[in-house]
Amino acid sequence: MSLPELIAGVEAHRATLTVYHAPEAVRAELAGRFADRNVEVAHSGVTDGDEKGFALLRRDGAVISATPLADLLGDPETTTPSFDRRSYRAVLDHLDETLFTSFSTARMVAASREIEDRAWRRGEGRLSAGFQTLDVFADQTDVYETLGSEKALDVHAYAAPEGEVPDCDGVTLHVERAPEVRDSWFVAYDGAGRDADKCLLLAEEREPGRFYGFWSYDPATVDYVLDHLADAYGRVDADGEPDAVA
């Protein structure tokens, strides 16, 4: 399965959060909060009576969680509910992948830094990052030389041959012509063998400067991407000829 196919697979299994016994304003608030969470928020309509509001999270037709609206919103009767990560963890804990849409380059860099920082703090393991082109990677060499200075951290960078090959000590550079390398932005960290520290950001550029994809803390998903990269791509020299797998 290619990287774009993996993104499409996550997209196809979008979850639905259905809100029951609550004003439409509550559904709208939740829809805004979950807009980049691979969750469609539906509203069952307001009913008479004293029923307490609740929300059902479904994926592929199966209910995977049921949460009182009081736990999500604090006060389900208000039209301006409070909303913080602690309150909606009951839903997020069931979402292995978090889909996002229309991220700018700046937001992609910020998201990448979260994973790079985790790898830096651990100081060991494997970090693999795709920059689309050598020109883009050239702007990140200072960051990646710093990461590569950690001798126990195995750092790999992937890019299409557009631009000069930059010097970047401590980094294994894979220059690849494959479309998924040219069109994808990814950062994956293997957690140095600890499942709790594994993380992944994967996106494709569907229009200039706008990215669509997901991030994941699911160990199996992270392992799949790292294994795919290791199996599919070896080291390529500056002249474009394949060399030995690094």
Contacts in CASP RR format, 6 or more apart in sequence:
PFRMAT RR
TARGET T0000
AUTHOR 0000-0000-0000
METHOD contacts of the structure
MODEL  1
MSLPELIAGVEAHRATLTVYHAPEAVRAELAGRFADRNVEVAHSGVTDGD
EKGFALLRRDGAVISATPLADLLGDPETTTPSFDRRSYRAVLDHLDETLF
TSFSTARMVAASREIEDRAWRRGEGRLSAGFQTLDVFADQTDVYETLGSE
KALDVHAYAAPEGEVPDCDGVTLHVERAPEVRDSWFVAYDGAGRDADKCL
LLAEEREPGRFYGFWSYDPATVDYVLDHLADAYGRVDADGEPDAVA
1 224 0 8 1.000
1 228 0 8 1.000
2 180 0 8 1.000
2 228 0 8 1.000
3 180 0 8 1.000
3 184 0 8 1.000
3 186 0 8 1.000
3 202 0 8 1.000
3 204 0 8 1.000
3 225 0 8 1.000
3 228 0 8 1.000
4 180 0 8 1.000
4 183 0 8 1.000
4 184 0 8 1.000
4 204 0 8 1.000
6 202 0 8 1.000
6 221 0 8 1.000
6 224 0 8 1.000
6 225 0 8 1.000
7 202 0 8 1.000
7 203 0 8 1.000
7 204 0 8 1.000
7 212 0 8 1.000
7 213 0 8 1.000
7 214 0 8 1.000
10 38 0 8 1.000
10 97 0 8 1.000
10 99 0 8 1.000
10 213 0 8 1.000
10 214 0 8 1.000
11 38 0 8 1.000
11 99 0 8 1.000
11 213 0 8 1.000
13 59 0 8 1.000
13 60 0 8 1.000
14 38 0 8 1.000
14 39 0 8 1.000
14 40 0 8 1.000
14 59 0 8 1.000
14 99 0 8 1.000
15 38 0 8 1.000
15 39 0 8 1.000
15 40 0 8 1.000
15 57 0 8 1.000
15 58 0 8 1.000
15 59 0 8 1.000
15 64 0 8 1.000
15 94 0 8 1.000
15 95 0 8 1.000
16 39 0 8 1.000
16 40 0 8 1.000
16 41 0 8 1.000
16 42 0 8 1.000
16 57 0 8 1.000
16 58 0 8 1.000
16 59 0 8 1.000
17 30 0 8 1.000
17 34 0 8 1.000
17 39 0 8 1.000
17 40 0 8 1.000
17 41 0 8 1.000
17 42 0 8 1.000
17 55 0 8 1.000
17 56 0 8 1.000
17 57 0 8 1.000
17 58 0 8 1.000
17 91 0 8 1.000
18 41 0 8 1.000
18 42 0 8 1.000
18 43 0 8 1.000
18 44 0 8 1.000
18 55 0 8 1.000
18 56 0 8 1.000
18 58 0 8 1.000
19 26 0 8 1.000
19 27 0 8 1.000
19 30 0 8 1.000
19 41 0 8 1.000
19 42 0 8 1.000
19 43 0 8 1.000
19 44 0 8 1.000
19 53 0 8 1.000
19 55 0 8 1.000
19 69 0 8 1.000
20 44 0 8 1.000
20 45 0 8 1.000
20 51 0 8 1.000
20 53 0 8 1.000
20 54 0 8 1.000
20 55 0 8 1.000
20 56 0 8 1.000
21 44 0 8 1.000
21 45 0 8 1.000
21 46 0 8 1.000
21 47 0 8 1.000
21 51 0 8 1.000
21 52 0 8 1.000
21 53 0 8 1.000
21 54 0 8 1.000
21 69 0 8 1.000
22 43 0 8 1.000
22 45 0 8 1.000
22 46 0 8 1.000
22 53 0 8 1.000
22 69 0 8 1.000
22 76 0 8 1.000
23 46 0 8 1.000
23 77 0 8 1.000
23 79 0 8 1.000
24 43 0 8 1.000
24 45 0 8 1.000
24 46 0 8 1.000
25 79 0 8 1.000
25 80 0 8 1.000
26 69 0 8 1.000
26 73 0 8 1.000
26 76 0 8 1.000
26 79 0 8 1.000
26 81 0 8 1.000
27 41 0 8 1.000
27 42 0 8 1.000
27 43 0 8 1.000
29 73 0 8 1.000
29 79 0 8 1.000
29 80 0 8 1.000
29 81 0 8 1.000
29 83 0 8 1.000
30 41 0 8 1.000
30 55 0 8 1.000
30 72 0 8 1.000
30 73 0 8 1.000
30 83 0 8 1.000
31 41 0 8 1.000
32 41 0 8 1.000
33 83 0 8 1.000
33 88 0 8 1.000
34 41 0 8 1.000
34 91 0 8 1.000
35 101 0 8 1.000
36 98 0 8 1.000
36 99 0 8 1.000
36 100 0 8 1.000
36 101 0 8 1.000
37 92 0 8 1.000
37 95 0 8 1.000
37 98 0 8 1.000
37 99 0 8 1.000
38 95 0 8 1.000
38 97 0 8 1.000
38 98 0 8 1.000
38 99 0 8 1.000
38 214 0 8 1.000
39 57 0 8 1.000
39 91 0 8 1.000
39 95 0 8 1.000
52 68 0 8 1.000
52 69 0 8 1.000
52 70 0 8 1.000
52 76 0 8 1.000
53 68 0 8 1.000
53 69 0 8 1.000
53 70 0 8 1.000
53 76 0 8 1.000
54 66 0 8 1.000
54 67 0 8 1.000
54 68 0 8 1.000
54 69 0 8 1.000
55 66 0 8 1.000
55 67 0 8 1.000
55 69 0 8 1.000
55 72 0 8 1.000
55 91 0 8 1.000
56 63 0 8 1.000
56 65 0 8 1.000
56 66 0 8 1.000
57 63 0 8 1.000
57 64 0 8 1.000
57 65 0 8 1.000
57 66 0 8 1.000
57 67 0 8 1.000
57 91 0 8 1.000
57 94 0 8 1.000
58 64 0 8 1.000
64 94 0 8 1.000
65 90 0 8 1.000
65 91 0 8 1.000
65 93 0 8 1.000
65 94 0 8 1.000
67 90 0 8 1.000
67 91 0 8 1.000
69 76 0 8 1.000
70 76 0 8 1.000
71 87 0 8 1.000
71 90 0 8 1.000
72 81 0 8 1.000
72 83 0 8 1.000
72 87 0 8 1.000
72 88 0 8 1.000
72 90 0 8 1.000
72 91 0 8 1.000
73 81 0 8 1.000
73 82 0 8 1.000
73 83 0 8 1.000
73 87 0 8 1.000
74 81 0 8 1.000
74 82 0 8 1.000
74 87 0 8 1.000
75 81 0 8 1.000
75 82 0 8 1.000
85 92 0 8 1.000
92 98 0 8 1.000
96 216 0 8 1.000
96 217 0 8 1.000
96 218 0 8 1.000
96 221 0 8 1.000
97 214 0 8 1.000
97 215 0 8 1.000
97 216 0 8 1.000
97 218 0 8 1.000
97 221 0 8 1.000
98 214 0 8 1.000
98 215 0 8 1.000
98 216 0 8 1.000
99 213 0 8 1.000
99 214 0 8 1.000
100 203 0 8 1.000
100 211 0 8 1.000
100 212 0 8 1.000
100 213 0 8 1.000
100 214 0 8 1.000
100 215 0 8 1.000
101 212 0 8 1.000
101 213 0 8 1.000
102 210 0 8 1.000
102 211 0 8 1.000
102 212 0 8 1.000
103 111 0 8 1.000
103 203 0 8 1.000
103 210 0 8 1.000
103 211 0 8 1.000
103 212 0 8 1.000
103 213 0 8 1.000
104 209 0 8 1.000
104 210 0 8 1.000
104 211 0 8 1.000
105 209 0 8 1.000
105 211 0 8 1.000
107 211 0 8 1.000
108 185 0 8 1.000
108 201 0 8 1.000
108 203 0 8 1.000
108 211 0 8 1.000
111 187 0 8 1.000
111 201 0 8 1.000
111 215 0 8 1.000
112 129 0 8 1.000
112 185 0 8 1.000
112 187 0 8 1.000
112 201 0 8 1.000
114 199 0 8 1.000
115 127 0 8 1.000
115 187 0 8 1.000
115 188 0 8 1.000
115 189 0 8 1.000
115 199 0 8 1.000
115 200 0 8 1.000
115 201 0 8 1.000
116 127 0 8 1.000
116 129 0 8 1.000
116 143 0 8 1.000
116 147 0 8 1.000
116 187 0 8 1.000
118 189 0 8 1.000
118 191 0 8 1.000
118 197 0 8 1.000
118 199 0 8 1.000
119 125 0 8 1.000
119 127 0 8 1.000
119 147 0 8 1.000
119 153 0 8 1.000
119 189 0 8 1.000
119 191 0 8 1.000
120 146 0 8 1.000
120 147 0 8 1.000
120 150 0 8 1.000
120 153 0 8 1.000
122 153 0 8 1.000
122 189 0 8 1.000
122 191 0 8 1.000
122 192 0 8 1.000
122 197 0 8 1.000
123 150 0 8 1.000
123 152 0 8 1.000
123 153 0 8 1.000
123 192 0 8 1.000
124 150 0 8 1.000
124 152 0 8 1.000
124 153 0 8 1.000
124 192 0 8 1.000
125 152 0 8 1.000
125 153 0 8 1.000
125 154 0 8 1.000
125 189 0 8 1.000
125 190 0 8 1.000
125 191 0 8 1.000
125 192 0 8 1.000
125 193 0 8 1.000
126 153 0 8 1.000
126 154 0 8 1.000
126 155 0 8 1.000
126 156 0 8 1.000
126 189 0 8 1.000
126 190 0 8 1.000
126 226 0 8 1.000
127 147 0 8 1.000
127 153 0 8 1.000
127 154 0 8 1.000
127 155 0 8 1.000
127 156 0 8 1.000
127 187 0 8 1.000
127 188 0 8 1.000
127 189 0 8 1.000
127 190 0 8 1.000
128 155 0 8 1.000
128 156 0 8 1.000
128 157 0 8 1.000
128 158 0 8 1.000
128 186 0 8 1.000
128 187 0 8 1.000
128 188 0 8 1.000
128 189 0 8 1.000
128 225 0 8 1.000
128 226 0 8 1.000
128 229 0 8 1.000
129 144 0 8 1.000
129 155 0 8 1.000
129 156 0 8 1.000
129 157 0 8 1.000
129 158 0 8 1.000
129 186 0 8 1.000
129 187 0 8 1.000
129 188 0 8 1.000
130 137 0 8 1.000
130 157 0 8 1.000
130 158 0 8 1.000
130 159 0 8 1.000
130 181 0 8 1.000
130 184 0 8 1.000
130 185 0 8 1.000
130 186 0 8 1.000
130 187 0 8 1.000
131 137 0 8 1.000
131 140 0 8 1.000
131 157 0 8 1.000
131 158 0 8 1.000
131 159 0 8 1.000
131 185 0 8 1.000
132 159 0 8 1.000
132 160 0 8 1.000
132 181 0 8 1.000
132 182 0 8 1.000
132 183 0 8 1.000
132 184 0 8 1.000
132 185 0 8 1.000
132 205 0 8 1.000
133 159 0 8 1.000
133 160 0 8 1.000
133 161 0 8 1.000
133 162 0 8 1.000
133 163 0 8 1.000
133 182 0 8 1.000
134 159 0 8 1.000
134 160 0 8 1.000
134 161 0 8 1.000
134 162 0 8 1.000
134 163 0 8 1.000
134 164 0 8 1.000
134 165 0 8 1.000
134 166 0 8 1.000
134 175 0 8 1.000
135 162 0 8 1.000
135 163 0 8 1.000
136 159 0 8 1.000
137 144 0 8 1.000
137 157 0 8 1.000
137 159 0 8 1.000
137 166 0 8 1.000
137 168 0 8 1.000
137 173 0 8 1.000
138 163 0 8 1.000
138 164 0 8 1.000
138 166 0 8 1.000
141 166 0 8 1.000
141 167 0 8 1.000
141 168 0 8 1.000
141 171 0 8 1.000
144 155 0 8 1.000
144 157 0 8 1.000
144 168 0 8 1.000
144 171 0 8 1.000
145 168 0 8 1.000
145 169 0 8 1.000
145 170 0 8 1.000
145 171 0 8 1.000
147 153 0 8 1.000
147 155 0 8 1.000
147 171 0 8 1.000
148 155 0 8 1.000
148 169 0 8 1.000
148 170 0 8 1.000
148 171 0 8 1.000
149 169 0 8 1.000
149 170 0 8 1.000
154 172 0 8 1.000
155 170 0 8 1.000
155 171 0 8 1.000
155 172 0 8 1.000
156 171 0 8 1.000
156 172 0 8 1.000
156 173 0 8 1.000
156 174 0 8 1.000
156 229 0 8 1.000
156 246 0 8 1.000
157 168 0 8 1.000
157 171 0 8 1.000
157 172 0 8 1.000
157 173 0 8 1.000
157 174 0 8 1.000
158 174 0 8 1.000
158 176 0 8 1.000
158 181 0 8 1.000
158 186 0 8 1.000
158 229 0 8 1.000
158 233 0 8 1.000
159 173 0 8 1.000
159 174 0 8 1.000
159 175 0 8 1.000
159 176 0 8 1.000
159 181 0 8 1.000
160 175 0 8 1.000
160 176 0 8 1.000
160 177 0 8 1.000
160 178 0 8 1.000
160 181 0 8 1.000
160 182 0 8 1.000
161 175 0 8 1.000
161 177 0 8 1.000
161 236 0 8 1.000
161 240 0 8 1.000
162 182 0 8 1.000
165 173 0 8 1.000
165 175 0 8 1.000
165 238 0 8 1.000
172 235 0 8 1.000
172 246 0 8 1.000
173 235 0 8 1.000
174 181 0 8 1.000
174 233 0 8 1.000
174 234 0 8 1.000
174 235 0 8 1.000
174 236 0 8 1.000
174 246 0 8 1.000
175 236 0 8 1.000
175 237 0 8 1.000
175 238 0 8 1.000
175 240 0 8 1.000
176 233 0 8 1.000
176 234 0 8 1.000
176 236 0 8 1.000
177 240 0 8 1.000
178 232 0 8 1.000
178 233 0 8 1.000
181 233 0 8 1.000
183 204 0 8 1.000
183 205 0 8 1.000
184 202 0 8 1.000
184 203 0 8 1.000
184 204 0 8 1.000
184 205 0 8 1.000
185 201 0 8 1.000
185 202 0 8 1.000
185 203 0 8 1.000
185 204 0 8 1.000
185 205 0 8 1.000
185 211 0 8 1.000
186 200 0 8 1.000
186 201 0 8 1.000
186 202 0 8 1.000
186 203 0 8 1.000
186 225 0 8 1.000
187 200 0 8 1.000
187 201 0 8 1.000
188 199 0 8 1.000
188 200 0 8 1.000
188 201 0 8 1.000
188 202 0 8 1.000
188 222 0 8 1.000
188 225 0 8 1.000
188 226 0 8 1.000
188 229 0 8 1.000
189 197 0 8 1.000
189 198 0 8 1.000
189 199 0 8 1.000
189 200 0 8 1.000
189 222 0 8 1.000
190 198 0 8 1.000
190 222 0 8 1.000
190 223 0 8 1.000
190 226 0 8 1.000
191 197 0 8 1.000
191 198 0 8 1.000
191 199 0 8 1.000
195 219 0 8 1.000
198 217 0 8 1.000
198 218 0 8 1.000
198 219 0 8 1.000
198 222 0 8 1.000
198 223 0 8 1.000
199 215 0 8 1.000
199 216 0 8 1.000
199 217 0 8 1.000
199 222 0 8 1.000
200 215 0 8 1.000
200 216 0 8 1.000
200 217 0 8 1.000
200 221 0 8 1.000
200 222 0 8 1.000
200 225 0 8 1.000
201 214 0 8 1.000
201 215 0 8 1.000
202 213 0 8 1.000
202 214 0 8 1.000
202 215 0 8 1.000
202 216 0 8 1.000
202 225 0 8 1.000
203 211 0 8 1.000
203 212 0 8 1.000
203 213 0 8 1.000
203 214 0 8 1.000
204 211 0 8 1.000
204 212 0 8 1.000
204 213 0 8 1.000
205 211 0 8 1.000
206 212 0 8 1.000
216 222 0 8 1.000
230 245 0 8 1.000
233 245 0 8 1.000
234 242 0 8 1.000
234 243 0 8 1.000
234 244 0 8 1.000
234 245 0 8 1.000
234 246 0 8 1.000
235 242 0 8 1.000
235 243 0 8 1.000
235 244 0 8 1.000
235 245 0 8 1.000
235 246 0 8 1.000
236 242 0 8 1.000
236 243 0 8 1.000
237 243 0 8 1.000
END
